[in-house]
Amino acid sequence: MRGPQKFKIFSFLFILASAAIILYPFLTWPYFETAPVILMILKWVTLPVFLLTLVLSFFIYKRFLAPYDPAFQSRVKQRLRFFFSVSLLSIAWTMVLLGLVFSSIVVSNNCLPRSEIFVKAPVKSYHAELTRNGRQIHHIKFYEKRLGRLVQLTVNRPYQLNEIFEKELSVGHWGLLYSTK
C-alpha cells in the first residue's frame, strides 16, 4: 500500500473510533450539563490542542502527503497549497481532539466518585430547537441553591417558565450535574 492510502485508512479509522467515543456520553446519559464543559475546554484546552495539531499537521503533510502532490511550476502556488493543506488538516484534527476531550470530561465526571442530590427548582429559562433530523431538543435553566449557580440542562420535554423541575441528579467528579435515569 502506498503512503496516501495508508494515511487515508488510518485517518478514516481514527475518525470513526473518535466519533464512537464522542457519541458515547450522548447515548449513555439522558441529562448532563454541557455549558461548563465547553467553557472548560475553551479556557484550558483549545489553544494547546490547536498548537499541537498545527505542529503535527506540518509533519504529517511533509511526511505523508507532500511527496504525492503534483508539482507546480510556481513557488507561490506550492506555498499556498502547503499553507492551506496544513491549516485545514490542523483545524480538522483540532475539532476531533476537542470532541474527544469533551467526551473524556463528561465520562470522567460521571464515572468517578459522586454524590446524589434531589433538585426541586423553578425553571428560569426555557427554549427549544430543532435538530437537522427534525427532532426537538428542550433546554432549561434553573438556579441550584446547593451548587450556588445557574444550571443549564437539556431535557426530554417542554417546560413552562416557573414550572418546578424535579429530578434526582448526581453531582460528578468535576461538579457537573447528570442523571442516568
N, C-alpha and C positions, 0 to 999 in steps of 0.2 A: 504494500500500500504506500502511496506517495504521501508526502507531508500534508498537503491541504486536506486530503481525505481523512487522515488520522485526526487532524485538528478539528474537522467538522464533526466527526463521530464523537470525539471526546467532548466537544462543546455541547453537542446535542444531548449526550447522556448526562453531563453536568447540569444543564438547564432543566432537563426532565426530573432529575433527582432533586434539584433545588425547588422546582415547582411543587413536588410532593411534600417536601419539608415545609415550605411556606404555607401550603394549604392545610396542613395538619391541625393547627390551633383552631382554624375556622370551622373545621369539620368535627372537632372534638368537644369544644366548649361553646354552648349556645350564647352565653353572656360573658364578655370580658371587656375591660377598658382598653381602648386603642390610643386615645389622645395623649396620655402620659408617656406611652411607649414611643410614639412618634416624636414627642418633644425630647425625650432622652436621646434618641437616635440623631436628631438634628443637632442637638447641643454637643454630644460627645463623640459620635461615630462617623458622621458623614464626611467631614474633611479628611481625617486619616485614611478612611477607606478609599476616597477618591484619589488621594495622592498615591496610595499603594497601587491601585489599579492603573493609574497613569504610568507609573514606572514599569509595572508588569506588562502593560499593553505595548509599551515601546519594545521590550524584549521579545514578546510574543510575535509582534509584527515583524521585527527584524529576523527572527529565527524561523518562523513557520510560514509567513505569508509573503514577505518581500521577495524571496527567491523565485516565486511563481508569478509575480506581477509582470505583465508585458512592459518593456522599457519604452519610455517616452524619449523623444529627442530633446525636448525642452526640460531643463532642470527645474524650472518653475512648476511645471505640471507634476513632476516627480515629487517635489517638496510638498505641493498642495495635497496630492494623493496620500502621502505619508502622514501629514498633519491631520487630515480628515479621517483616515483609517484609524489612527491611534486614538483620536478624540472619540469617535463613535464606539470603538472597542472598549475604551475606558468607561464611557457613560453606561454602556450596556452591562458590563461586569459590575460596576458600582451599584446599579439598580438590583441586580441579582443578589449581590452580597448584602445590601441593606435589607432586602426581603428576608434573607437568612438570619440576619441579626434580629430583626423584628420577631420572627418566629422563635428564635432562641430565647429572647427575653420573655415572651409570653409563656413558652413551655416551662422555662426555669421558674417563673413566677408561680405557675400552677402546680408544679411537681415538688418543689422544695417545701419545708415546713410552713404551715399556715395556721390561721385562726378563723373561726366561723363567727359571723355577725348576722343579726336579723335586721334588715333595712326596712324602715317604715317612714317614708318621707314624701312630701308633696312634690309633684312634678313641676319644675320651674320653667322648663322649656321643652318643646316637642317639635320635631319636623320629620317629614317622611320624604323619601326619594325613591326613584325607580332605578333599578339596575339596567344594564344593557339587555338582560334577558327578560325584562318586564316585571321582575319581582319587586315588590315594595319592601323597603327597609325602613324601620322606625327608630329614631334616635330620641332619647330623653336626657334631660339634665336635672339633677336634684342635689340638694346640699346634704351631705352626710356629716352629722354632728361629731361622731366618734373619730372620723378621719380628719375633720376640720377643713373640708374642701368641697368644691363643686365637682360632682361625678357625672361623667357622660357615658351612657351605655347604649348599645344597640339592642333593642328588644324585639320580640316577635309579634307584638300587637300595638295598635294605636292607643295613645293616652290623651286625656284632656288636661289642660293646664290646671294645676292644683289638685288633680286626682292623686290619690295616695298610691305610691308604688311600694308594694310589699314583696320582699323576696329574701330567702335565706342565701346569703352570699359568703364567699370565702375571701379573706384578705391574704394574698400570696406573699412570697418572699420579698418582692420589690414594692409591696404596699399597694398593689393593683387589685381591684375587685374583679371577681369572676364567679361563675356558677357552673356546676356540672349538670344541673337539672333544668 
